Amino acid sequence: MNPIYFLKELFNTYRKQERYKDRQMKRVFQWRRYLGWKELSKEEKLFAKRLLFVLIATYFVFTFLNQHSLTLVFLICLYFLYKKFEKGKLMK
C-alpha cells in the first residue's frame, strides 16, 4: 500500500469524513493519442485543431515581428514625436 494513500485514509477517518474518492484525470495533450485521428471524439479533434492553429499563428506573428521590427520601432517613434509636437496647437 502506498504510504501517501494510507495517510489520506488515516486523515479522513480521523476527521470522520467520507472516504476519499478518486477522480479521473482529464487528458490535456497526448501526442500519441492524436496520431490516431479517426478514433478521436469531436471535442478532441476540435482541441487539436485549435492547438495547431495557435502554434501556426504564433509562428507567423514572430516571423513578421522579426522581419519588420525596425520599421515598427520607427513608426512608434514617429507617432510619439507627432503627439509631442501636436500638444501645443489649438483644437476645434
LINCORPE-V687956 format. One record per helix or strand. SS is the DSSP state (H for helix, E for strand). FROM is the first residue (numbers start at 1). TO is the last residue. If there is no record, write none. Layout:
BEGIN
SS&FROM&TO ; SS&FROM&TO
END
This chain:
BEGIN
H&3&14 ; H&31&35 ; H&37&39 ; H&42&86
END
